[in-house]
């Protein structure tokens, strides 16, 4: 017993490291296959979280591209009750288009009481059929020539109003896609007409989509001047301005001055805020999903190390029994197998982290993204590989430490 104790004491950390390295390197093919699980798991964690961060950066840029690009200005009552103030001028579009940061501007006003005695009646024919089923009234909206560009509208056919139509107060109309379908107008090639309060208007265009005002696709659009003369429109409802990215607050403050330098407080300008809650929610969801996938891959890699290490214990029963017979303690045998798993996990973590970083860089270059990678993520991935290796080696090490010398030698 004393001799065995002294021999066990001579099994130094250097001897442990040497024996473990020899045990790992003795089967290079198996080593590579074993490390593949850890490499894939670690690489998956780096790639998924790294790409999640990079993708979140792209989401940020997409949100920046659409955030605060619309400024809406309306009139409001003033404290001193001046009747001149608190009304948007008919020339509001022209007054703001020259401001820095303004991409397009246009006014829109729904024609409804008290502008007219009753809501305008829109029909496709002049004669009213009393037997026809009642339908909801078709909204009539007065707009300026720049309205379509401001709301990024797309025409299906024909054209939109120009300054000439506005100046002459032409009796022309443009239909939203839903309004055209309701009125049975499919093309403007033959210059169809519609009737509003028994007055005909020539349809010169059909709007297919209004990305920023989809609620108006069921409307009939008239020039402002036409609505003033034909339907008694008395004031502009709102001025909508499409601005460059990050120019919303600047344009909002300057536009109210341009509309009335003497009473800018007569107007209310609203610039949509950045949507941080929605953006952060999407980023969090992406991170959580990718992190779960990476964790699953890492667990699979750890199970692979455990299985191979356990198989190695079974195959090396004779070696374990011989070492125990020569005086190696249970702890020394167990520690060797844990060290072997540690080495496999470390190598897998290093190679996996390197593969993950390379994948992120290549993918970002291919997609023309800016790669976003935190060095702490790489270090954490390496640490995860090491941890998985250590945990995966615990059970095989316990199994090896319980091998009795005589049983192992008899089986060998």
C-alpha positions as CSV (number, residue, x, y, z in Angstrom):
1,X,0.0,0.0,0.0
2,X,2.8,2.4,0.9
3,X,4.6,1.6,-2.4
4,X,1.4,2.2,-4.3
5,X,0.8,5.4,-2.5
6,X,4.3,6.7,-3.3
7,X,3.9,5.7,-6.9
8,X,0.5,7.4,-7.1
9,X,2.1,10.5,-5.6
10,X,4.7,10.6,-8.4
11,X,1.8,11.0,-10.9
12,X,2.4,14.8,-11.3
13,X,0.3,17.3,-13.2
14,X,2.9,17.1,-16.0
15,X,2.4,13.4,-16.2
16,X,-1.3,13.9,-16.2
17,X,-1.1,16.3,-19.1
18,X,1.3,14.0,-21.0
19,X,-0.9,11.0,-20.5
20,X,-4.1,12.9,-21.5
21,X,-2.5,14.3,-24.7
22,X,-1.2,10.8,-25.6
23,X,-4.7,9.4,-25.0
24,X,-6.3,12.0,-27.1
25,X,-3.7,11.9,-29.9
26,X,-3.7,8.1,-30.0
27,X,-6.8,8.0,-32.2
28,X,-6.6,11.1,-34.5
29,X,-9.6,10.0,-36.6
30,X,-11.8,9.6,-33.6
31,X,-10.5,12.9,-32.2
32,X,-11.5,14.8,-35.3
33,X,-15.0,13.2,-35.3
34,X,-15.4,13.9,-31.6
35,X,-14.4,17.5,-32.0
36,X,-16.8,18.0,-34.9
37,X,-19.7,18.0,-32.5
38,X,-18.1,20.7,-30.3
39,X,-16.9,22.6,-33.3
40,X,-20.4,22.6,-34.9
41,X,-22.0,23.6,-31.6
42,X,-19.6,26.4,-30.8
43,X,-19.7,27.7,-34.3
44,X,-23.4,27.6,-34.3
45,X,-23.5,29.7,-31.1
46,X,-21.1,32.3,-32.6
47,X,-22.8,32.3,-36.0
48,X,-26.3,32.5,-34.8
49,X,-25.8,35.2,-32.1
50,X,-23.3,37.1,-34.3
51,X,-25.7,37.0,-37.3
52,X,-28.5,38.0,-35.0
53,X,-26.6,41.0,-33.9
54,X,-25.6,41.8,-37.5
55,X,-29.2,41.3,-38.7
56,X,-30.4,43.5,-35.9
57,X,-28.1,46.2,-37.2
58,X,-29.7,45.9,-40.6
59,X,-33.1,46.1,-38.9
60,X,-32.0,49.3,-37.3
61,X,-31.0,50.7,-40.6
62,X,-34.4,49.7,-42.1
63,X,-36.2,51.4,-39.3
64,X,-34.1,54.5,-39.7
65,X,-35.0,54.5,-43.4
66,X,-38.7,54.7,-42.7
67,X,-38.8,56.4,-39.3
68,X,-39.8,60.1,-39.0
69,X,-40.2,60.5,-42.8
70,X,-43.7,62.0,-42.5
71,X,-44.5,65.4,-40.9
72,X,-48.2,66.3,-40.6
73,X,-49.2,69.9,-40.0
74,X,-52.7,71.0,-39.0
75,X,-54.2,74.3,-37.9
76,X,-55.2,74.9,-34.3
77,X,-57.0,77.6,-32.4
78,X,-54.9,80.4,-31.1
79,X,-55.1,81.9,-27.6
80,X,-55.8,85.4,-28.9
81,X,-58.6,84.3,-31.2
82,X,-57.3,86.0,-34.3
83,X,-59.6,84.8,-37.1
84,X,-56.8,85.1,-39.7
85,X,-54.6,82.6,-37.8
86,X,-55.3,79.0,-37.3
87,X,-56.0,78.3,-41.0
88,X,-53.7,76.5,-43.3
89,X,-53.1,78.6,-46.5
90,X,-54.1,77.2,-49.9
91,X,-50.5,77.7,-51.0
92,X,-49.2,75.6,-48.1
93,X,-47.5,73.1,-50.4
94,X,-45.5,75.8,-52.2
95,X,-44.4,77.5,-49.0
96,X,-42.7,74.4,-47.6
97,X,-41.3,72.6,-50.6
98,X,-38.1,74.7,-50.7
99,X,-37.2,73.9,-47.1
100,X,-34.1,71.8,-46.6
101,X,-34.9,68.2,-45.9
102,X,-38.3,68.3,-47.7
103,X,-38.7,65.6,-50.3
104,X,-42.4,66.2,-51.2
105,X,-45.4,68.0,-49.8
106,X,-49.1,68.0,-50.4
107,X,-52.4,68.9,-48.7
108,X,-55.5,66.7,-48.3
109,X,-58.9,67.6,-47.0
110,X,-61.9,65.4,-46.8
111,X,-64.9,67.2,-48.3
112,X,-67.8,66.8,-45.7
113,X,-70.1,69.0,-43.6
114,X,-69.9,71.8,-42.8
115,X,-68.1,72.5,-46.1
116,X,-71.2,71.4,-48.0
117,X,-74.8,71.0,-46.9
118,X,-74.5,67.2,-47.1
119,X,-71.8,64.8,-48.0
120,X,-71.1,64.7,-51.7
121,X,-73.1,62.1,-53.7
122,X,-70.8,60.3,-56.1
123,X,-72.3,58.2,-58.9
124,X,-71.1,56.7,-62.1
125,X,-74.2,57.8,-64.0
126,X,-76.2,61.0,-63.9
127,X,-79.6,59.3,-63.1
128,X,-80.3,57.9,-59.7
129,X,-81.9,54.4,-59.7
130,X,-84.3,54.3,-56.8
131,X,-84.4,50.5,-56.9
132,X,-80.7,50.2,-56.5
133,X,-79.5,49.0,-53.1
134,X,-78.1,51.7,-50.8
135,X,-74.4,52.0,-50.7
136,X,-72.0,53.7,-48.3
137,X,-71.1,57.2,-49.6
138,X,-67.8,57.5,-51.5
139,X,-65.5,59.9,-49.8
140,X,-64.3,63.0,-51.7
141,X,-60.9,64.3,-50.8
142,X,-59.5,67.6,-52.1
143,X,-55.7,67.5,-52.6
144,X,-52.9,69.5,-54.0
145,X,-50.7,68.4,-56.9
146,X,-47.9,67.2,-54.7
147,X,-50.1,64.8,-52.6
148,X,-49.5,61.7,-54.6
149,X,-45.7,62.0,-54.4
150,X,-45.9,62.8,-50.7
151,X,-47.7,59.6,-49.8
152,X,-45.6,57.6,-52.3
153,X,-48.7,56.8,-54.4
154,X,-48.6,54.7,-57.6
155,X,-50.9,55.2,-60.5
156,X,-52.5,52.3,-62.3
157,X,-53.4,54.3,-65.3
158,X,-53.7,57.9,-66.5
159,X,-52.1,60.8,-64.6
160,X,-52.5,62.8,-61.4
161,X,-53.3,66.5,-61.2
162,X,-50.8,69.1,-62.2
163,X,-50.5,72.8,-61.4
164,X,-52.5,73.7,-64.5
165,X,-55.5,71.7,-63.3
166,X,-55.2,73.5,-60.0
167,X,-54.9,76.9,-61.4
168,X,-57.8,76.5,-63.8
169,X,-60.0,74.6,-61.3
170,X,-60.6,71.9,-63.9
171,X,-63.5,69.5,-63.2
172,X,-61.2,66.5,-63.2
173,X,-61.0,63.6,-60.8
174,X,-58.6,60.8,-59.9
175,X,-60.0,57.6,-58.3
176,X,-58.6,55.4,-55.7
177,X,-58.4,51.7,-56.7
178,X,-61.4,50.8,-54.4
179,X,-63.5,53.7,-55.6
180,X,-62.8,52.9,-59.2
181,X,-63.9,49.3,-58.7
182,X,-67.1,50.5,-56.9
183,X,-67.9,53.0,-59.7
184,X,-67.1,50.5,-62.4
185,X,-64.3,52.5,-63.9
186,X,-61.5,50.3,-65.2
187,X,-59.6,52.6,-67.6
188,X,-59.3,56.2,-68.4
189,X,-58.5,55.8,-72.1
190,X,-62.0,56.9,-73.1
191,X,-62.1,59.8,-70.6
192,X,-64.9,58.4,-68.5
193,X,-66.9,60.7,-66.3
194,X,-68.4,60.5,-62.8
195,X,-71.0,62.7,-61.2
196,X,-70.6,64.5,-57.9
197,X,-73.8,66.3,-56.8
198,X,-75.1,66.1,-60.3
199,X,-72.0,67.7,-61.8
200,X,-69.8,65.7,-64.1
201,X,-66.0,65.3,-63.6
202,X,-63.7,63.7,-66.1
203,X,-61.6,60.9,-64.6
204,X,-58.0,61.4,-65.6
205,X,-56.3,58.7,-63.5
206,X,-56.7,55.7,-61.2
207,X,-54.4,55.3,-58.2
208,X,-53.3,51.7,-57.6
209,X,-51.7,52.1,-54.1
210,X,-51.1,54.7,-51.4
211,X,-48.5,53.1,-49.1
212,X,-48.7,56.0,-46.6
213,X,-52.4,56.5,-46.8
214,X,-54.1,53.2,-47.7
215,X,-57.3,54.4,-46.0
216,X,-57.9,56.8,-48.9
217,X,-58.0,54.2,-51.7
218,X,-61.7,54.2,-51.6
219,X,-61.9,58.0,-52.2
220,X,-62.4,60.3,-55.2
221,X,-59.6,63.0,-55.4
222,X,-60.3,66.5,-56.7
223,X,-57.9,69.5,-57.0
224,X,-58.2,72.0,-54.2
225,X,-59.4,74.8,-56.4
226,X,-62.0,72.6,-58.0
227,X,-63.4,71.5,-54.6
228,X,-63.5,75.2,-53.5
229,X,-65.5,76.3,-56.5
230,X,-67.7,73.2,-57.1
231,X,-68.3,71.9,-53.6
232,X,-67.7,75.0,-51.4
233,X,-64.6,73.7,-49.6
234,X,-63.5,76.5,-47.2
235,X,-60.2,75.5,-45.7
236,X,-57.3,73.0,-46.0
237,X,-57.5,70.1,-43.6
238,X,-53.9,69.1,-43.3
239,X,-50.5,69.5,-44.8
240,X,-48.4,66.3,-45.2
241,X,-44.7,66.5,-45.8
242,X,-42.3,63.7,-46.7
243,X,-38.9,64.4,-45.4
244,X,-35.4,63.0,-45.6
245,X,-34.3,60.5,-42.9
246,X,-33.7,62.2,-39.5
247,X,-35.0,65.6,-40.8
248,X,-38.4,65.3,-39.2
249,X,-37.9,67.5,-36.2
250,X,-36.0,70.2,-38.2
251,X,-38.7,70.4,-40.9
252,X,-41.5,70.4,-38.4
253,X,-40.1,73.4,-36.6
254,X,-39.3,75.3,-39.9
255,X,-42.5,74.5,-41.7
256,X,-44.8,76.2,-39.2
257,X,-42.7,79.4,-39.6
258,X,-42.8,79.2,-43.4
259,X,-46.6,78.8,-43.3
260,X,-47.1,82.0,-41.2
261,X,-44.0,83.8,-39.9
262,X,-46.1,86.0,-37.7
263,X,-48.1,83.3,-36.0
264,X,-46.3,79.9,-36.2
265,X,-48.1,78.9,-33.0
266,X,-51.3,78.7,-35.0
267,X,-50.2,75.3,-36.4
268,X,-49.5,71.9,-34.9
269,X,-46.7,69.9,-36.5
270,X,-46.4,66.2,-35.6
271,X,-43.3,64.2,-36.6
272,X,-43.6,60.5,-35.9
273,X,-41.2,59.3,-33.3
274,X,-38.7,56.5,-33.9
275,X,-40.2,53.1,-33.1
276,X,-37.7,51.8,-30.5
277,X,-40.1,49.5,-28.8
278,X,-41.0,47.6,-32.0
279,X,-37.4,47.5,-33.1
280,X,-36.0,46.3,-29.8
281,X,-38.8,43.7,-29.7
282,X,-37.8,42.3,-33.1
283,X,-34.1,42.3,-32.2
284,X,-34.9,40.4,-28.9
285,X,-37.0,37.8,-30.7
286,X,-34.2,37.2,-33.3
287,X,-31.6,36.8,-30.5
288,X,-33.7,34.5,-28.5
289,X,-34.5,32.2,-31.4
290,X,-30.9,32.0,-32.6
291,X,-29.6,31.6,-29.1
292,X,-31.9,28.6,-28.6
293,X,-30.7,27.0,-31.8
294,X,-27.1,27.5,-30.9
295,X,-27.7,26.1,-27.4
296,X,-29.2,23.0,-28.9
297,X,-26.3,22.5,-31.2
298,X,-23.9,22.9,-28.3
299,X,-25.7,20.3,-26.2
300,X,-25.6,17.9,-29.1
301,X,-21.8,18.4,-29.3
302,X,-21.5,17.8,-25.6
303,X,-23.4,14.5,-25.9
304,X,-21.1,13.5,-28.7
305,X,-18.0,14.1,-26.5
306,X,-19.6,12.1,-23.6
307,X,-20.5,9.2,-25.9
308,X,-17.0,9.0,-27.5
309,X,-15.3,9.4,-24.1
310,X,-17.4,6.6,-22.6
311,X,-16.6,4.4,-25.5
312,X,-13.0,5.1,-25.0
313,X,-13.3,4.0,-21.3
314,X,-14.8,0.7,-22.4
315,X,-12.1,0.1,-25.0
316,X,-9.3,1.0,-22.6
317,X,-10.3,-1.3,-19.8
318,X,-7.0,-3.2,-19.9
319,X,-5.0,0.0,-19.8
320,X,-7.0,1.3,-16.8
321,X,-6.6,-2.0,-15.0
322,X,-2.9,-2.0,-15.6
323,X,-2.5,1.5,-14.3
324,X,-4.6,0.7,-11.2
325,X,-2.5,-2.4,-10.6
326,X,0.7,-0.2,-10.8
327,X,-0.7,2.0,-8.1
328,X,-2.7,4.8,-9.9
329,X,-5.5,6.0,-7.7
330,X,-9.2,6.3,-8.6
331,X,-8.9,10.1,-8.7
332,X,-5.8,10.0,-11.0
333,X,-7.7,7.7,-13.5
334,X,-10.8,9.8,-13.4
335,X,-8.8,13.0,-13.7
336,X,-7.1,11.8,-16.8
337,X,-10.4,11.2,-18.6
338,X,-11.7,14.6,-17.5
339,X,-8.6,16.2,-18.8
340,X,-9.0,14.4,-22.1
341,X,-12.5,15.7,-22.4
342,X,-11.2,19.2,-21.4
343,X,-8.7,19.1,-24.2
344,X,-11.3,18.0,-26.8
345,X,-13.7,20.7,-25.6
346,X,-11.0,23.4,-25.7
347,X,-9.9,22.4,-29.2
348,X,-13.5,22.2,-30.3
349,X,-14.3,25.6,-28.8
350,X,-11.2,27.3,-30.4
351,X,-11.9,25.8,-33.8
352,X,-15.6,26.4,-33.6
353,X,-15.2,30.0,-32.6
354,X,-12.8,30.6,-35.5
355,X,-15.2,28.9,-37.9
356,X,-18.1,31.0,-36.6
357,X,-16.2,34.3,-37.0
358,X,-15.2,33.3,-40.5
359,X,-18.8,32.4,-41.4
360,X,-20.1,35.8,-40.1
361,X,-17.5,37.7,-42.0
362,X,-18.1,35.8,-45.3
363,X,-21.9,36.0,-45.0
364,X,-21.8,39.8,-44.2
365,X,-19.5,40.4,-47.2
366,X,-21.7,38.4,-49.5
367,X,-24.8,40.3,-48.3
368,X,-23.0,43.6,-48.2
369,X,-23.7,44.0,-44.5
370,X,-21.5,45.5,-41.8
371,X,-20.5,42.5,-39.6
372,X,-21.1,43.2,-35.9
373,X,-19.3,40.9,-33.5
374,X,-18.5,41.3,-29.9
375,X,-15.1,39.8,-28.8
376,X,-16.9,38.8,-25.6
377,X,-19.1,36.5,-27.6
378,X,-16.0,34.7,-29.1
379,X,-14.5,34.3,-25.6
380,X,-17.8,33.1,-24.2
381,X,-18.1,30.5,-27.1
382,X,-14.6,29.2,-26.3
383,X,-15.5,29.0,-22.6
384,X,-18.8,27.2,-23.6
385,X,-16.8,24.6,-25.5
386,X,-14.5,24.1,-22.5
387,X,-17.4,23.8,-20.1
388,X,-19.2,21.3,-22.4
389,X,-16.0,19.3,-22.6
390,X,-15.6,19.2,-18.8
391,X,-19.2,18.3,-18.2
392,X,-19.2,15.7,-20.8
393,X,-16.2,14.0,-19.2
394,X,-17.6,13.7,-15.7
395,X,-19.7,10.5,-16.2
396,X,-17.0,8.7,-18.2
397,X,-14.4,9.7,-15.7
398,X,-16.5,8.3,-12.8
399,X,-17.0,5.2,-14.8
400,X,-13.3,4.8,-15.4
401,X,-12.4,5.5,-11.7
402,X,-14.7,2.6,-10.6
403,X,-12.9,0.0,-12.7
404,X,-11.3,-2.6,-10.5
405,X,-7.8,-3.7,-11.5
406,X,-8.5,-7.5,-11.4
407,X,-11.7,-7.2,-13.3
408,X,-10.2,-5.1,-16.0
409,X,-7.1,-7.3,-16.4
410,X,-9.2,-10.5,-16.5
411,X,-11.5,-8.9,-19.2
412,X,-8.4,-7.7,-21.2
